[in-house]
Structures are given as C-alpha cells and as structure tokens.
Amino acid sequence: MENNKRRALGRGLEELFYNEPIAYDKMEEKILTETPKEEIIKVKLDELRSNPYQPRQVFNEEALQELADSIKEHGVFQPIIIKKSIKGYEIIAGERRVKASKLAGLDEIPAIVRDFTDEEMMEIALLENLQRENLNPMEESRAYKKLIETLNITQEELAKKLGKSRSYITNMIGLQKLPSSIQTMISDNKMSMGHARVLSKLENEEQQKELADKITTEGISVRELENMTQSTEKFARTHQIQKHVPKTNEYQYLEEELCDKLGTRVKIKSNKIEISFVNGNDLNRLLEIMNLDTRR
C-alpha cells in the first residue's frame, strides 16, 4: 500500500501521459480524480510560496478581482496543487486561485500535496501559463526555449508534447533573435505575431528595425510586409532547413502550411482535414485564427 501511495505522489508528467500531448487541464483533472477526498487538506495562505519556476511575473488585476468575487460567493471549488518545502509549501499549480483567495479575504485554501521534482515543477508552471493564460508572444517564446533547455529535448519533441506543429515552435523560438526593441514592441502588443514572424526570418538587424517602424507608423499589413521582403537580393534571410517532402503524400506542402498558420498538427487524408487541439482553450484559439465566432 505504501509503495502504491508513493508511486501516486511521485508520478511524473511522462508517466501520467505517456506519448499523449501534455495538457495542463488534463494533468490537474487526473491528479484531482486520483486523489481521495481525505487527502485534500486545508492550508493557510500565509504558508504558501510561489513556484520558484513561475515564468509569469504580472497577473491581470481585473481578472484576479473577478475570480476573487467568485470565490467570495462560491468558495474555491478546485484544490490547488502544492509541494512540501522546508518552510511551508510551494505552489505547483493554482497561483491565481491563491492570489484571488487573498483578495477575497480568505485565510486558507484546499490543497493536494504532490512530491514533484524541481524539473517537473518548472514544466508544470510553464504548461499552466502556456495553456491557460494569454501569454504575449515573447513570454510564450521564452517559455518554449526554457522548456527545451531544461528538459534537454528537441523542438520536434516539444511540439509533440504540447500538441503543436514543429514549425510553430520554431517560429516562436525564432523571436528570441529579434532586436530587443522589437521584442518590446511585441510584448506591448504594438506588433502582431504575423509581423514578428516575417521580421524574424530576416538577417539584417537594421532592416528589421526599419520595417518595424513602418509597421507602427504606417500600419502596413502582414501581407504587405511579406510582399516588401520577397526580394532575396535586398533582404537576406536566415538559414532555413529545407523540408523533405515525401512523394507518397501529395498534400504534405498544404499540411505544413496549415501547421504553420494554425500552430498545431494538421493531417490531410481520405479527403478529410484533421486539425489537432489540446483542450478547450486551444480549440478557441484555433477558431479565432479562422475568424469563427465562438459565442452562442
């Protein structure tokens, strides 16, 4: 019995999901459903510390207040996940609930204790932000880079873990190579991901900055920017790995184009298009990209 309990407490993300894409919501759901009610404890809010690997430093105050108002009225429905530390506990998942509970005037919060490693804590913190929060492209880019470095995996392996396309991960990480001034523009929502993606493929930093100014001052569209940078003689591009297109799949090029645009895996076969998504939030993201109204 003790061995089984220990195994449940220490189950890592790979053991939880095997070869499936890791979805943060599913991870929480698995832990919640596999935890007996008697193991859900009440923890004093002042005993909790932020996950040291939490990449998000700024939380939306308006959204936190809305959550706090809901907690005042209904309480905290879903326990947070924590890890015992030398002094109190570290928050593995649920920091927004903790902050909102403090705003709501609560003294304690329901929690599930799990014995994840530091590496797993980092992976969970990044997953929570990537799949639940609306990160700006630069925050997302840094999160992907950190996951690859920490887990010592390839871009392709990360894409499979997150249910994204390899080209999407590559494009996002490519933003790290842009000048800091352009990265700031992206973080401040003064430039779209589409614009940033085009600029990140150019080699000349001065040209990148000049075009960035045109984007903000003249309001040129992504399509206009793509047309402006078509000349390979005038605009040198970063080295791109040539994709091997198997002759057996006549739709390979279209699959890659759709993967690139949607940021997820796409398969075309038997006169059908299959578009993968990780969870409800990811589906809504795809619907927004396709300009479909998700309201009912």
Long-range contacts (C-beta under 8 A, 24 or more apart in sequence): 8-34, 9-113, 9-114, 9-115, 10-114, 10-115, 10-116, 12-116, 12-117, 12-120, 13-120, 13-123, 13-124, 19-160, 21-160, 21-161, 21-162, 21-163, 21-276, 21-278, 22-127, 22-161, 22-162, 23-131, 23-163, 23-278, 23-279, 24-93, 24-124, 24-127, 24-128, 24-130, 24-131, 24-132, 24-279, 25-131, 25-132, 25-279, 25-280, 25-281, 26-279, 27-93, 27-124, 27-127, 28-78, 28-81, 28-93, 31-81, 31-112, 31-114, 32-78, 32-79, 32-112, 35-112, 39-112, 39-113, 40-79, 40-110, 40-111, 40-112, 41-110, 41-111, 41-112, 41-113, 42-108, 42-109, 42-110, 42-111, 43-82, 43-89, 43-108, 43-109, 43-110, 43-111, 44-107, 44-108, 45-98, 45-101, 45-102, 45-106, 45-107, 45-108, 45-109, 47-88, 47-89, 48-82, 48-88, 48-89, 48-90, 48-91, 48-98, 48-109, 49-85, 49-87, 49-88, 49-89, 49-90, 49-91, 50-90, 50-91, 50-95, 51-90, 51-91, 51-92, 51-95, 51-121, 51-124, 51-125, 52-90, 52-121, 53-118, 53-121, 53-122, 53-125, 53-126, 54-91, 54-95, 54-125, 54-129, 55-125, 55-126, 55-129, 55-139, 55-142, 55-143, 55-146, 56-129, 56-133, 56-135, 56-139, 59-95, 59-96, 59-99, 63-96, 64-96, 64-99, 64-100, 64-103, 65-100, 65-103, 67-96, 67-97, 67-100, 68-100, 68-101, 68-103, 68-104, 69-104, 70-100, 71-97, 71-100, 71-101, 71-104, 71-106, 72-104, 72-105, 76-101, 76-106, 76-109, 76-110, 79-109, 79-110, 79-111, 79-112, 80-109, 80-110, 80-111, 80-112, 81-111, 81-112, 81-114, 81-124, 82-111, 82-112, 82-113, 82-114, 83-113, 83-114, 83-115, 83-116, 83-121, 84-113, 84-115, 89-113, 90-121, 92-116, 92-121, 92-124, 92-125, 93-124, 93-125, 93-128, 119-150, 119-151, 122-146, 122-147, 122-150, 123-147, 123-150, 123-151, 127-162, 130-162, 131-162, 131-278, 131-279, 131-281, 131-282, 132-281, 136-186, 136-187, 136-189, 137-172, 137-175, 137-186, 137-187, 137-193, 137-196, 138-175, 138-183, 138-186, 138-187, 139-187, 140-172, 141-172, 141-173, 141-175, 141-176, 142-176, 144-169, 144-172, 144-173, 145-173, 145-176, 148-173, 159-265, 162-278, 163-264, 163-265, 163-276, 163-277, 163-278, 163-282, 164-263, 164-264, 164-265, 165-259, 165-260, 165-262, 165-263, 165-264, 165-265, 165-266, 166-259, 167-256, 167-259, 167-260, 168-259, 168-260, 168-262, 168-263, 168-264, 171-197, 171-200, 171-260, 174-200, 174-201, 174-238, 175-200, 177-238, 178-208, 179-205, 179-208, 179-209, 181-209, 181-212, 182-208, 182-209, 182-212, 185-212, 185-216, 190-216, 191-215, 191-216, 192-222, 194-222, 195-222, 195-225, 198-222, 198-225, 198-226, 198-229, 199-225, 200-238, 201-229, 201-237, 201-238, 201-240, 202-229, 202-235, 202-236, 202-237, 202-238, 203-236, 203-237, 203-238, 204-235, 204-236, 207-235, 261-289, 262-286, 262-289, 262-290, 263-289
